[in-house]
Amino acid sequence: MKRTVLITGATSGIGKATAELLAKQNFRIIICGRREAVLNDLENRLSAFTEIFSLKFDVRNKEAVENALNSLPEEWKNVDILINNAGNAHGLDPISDGNPEDWDAMMDGNVKGLLYVSQPIIKMMKIRKSGHIVNISSVAARQTYANGVVYCASKKAVDILSEGMRIELTEFGIKVTNIQPGIVETDFSKVRFKGDEKRAATVYAGFEALKPEDIADAISYCINVPDRISIAELCIYPKAQAEPRMVYRKF
């Protein structure tokens, strides 16, 4: 029987690459995101490989999350694998100069949004005594860096939530995997720098960053191992990155 996967933040970057890969591996996929046109295009393309269902909502909006998940047809309600990929970084400023709206966006999306989506799905998984939750954290959770303190804190929270989920859910046969990517070339920096593409490009200059497909491959590995195996944590750097603050660039 095909397993059903729900992916948040599926309209770009890691989420989109993961949806594309898992569709070709014959999973049934619920793709979630805020951009309806992109969701529709992705659904149309991936339907050539497998069954696809799309949900438009913002993980930061608790009511929207509840309404979207409640709207799933009965045959889509049993989610076997939840991939909490939606998240964001806003601004790169010291706390003294930070914009509270940026703080809210990061905490609401990276932490509260993960909880809003996870809770109802966890309840269903506990009833079935099976399931797998994959949370996308960041190496920013491993080492705090200046001007990104709130983002680092939000991703540290993802690490802690992942550990807590594992403690609470292992007895129910539910796996929890926490993945910490290093620098991945996506729209991440464009969002952080408010659409400043020139500044965003400097983040990836002078070295080969990870690709979204690299993280998708890692997610695929974690969810396809034999049932006796649970990958608890996975940290993935590009070869040129030694730790969150240290990248060796060829210029």
Summary of the structure (lengths in Angstrom):
residues: 251
radius of gyration: 17.5
end to end distance: 51.4
largest distance: 55.4
contacts: 831
relative contact order: 0.14
helix: 47%
strand: 18%
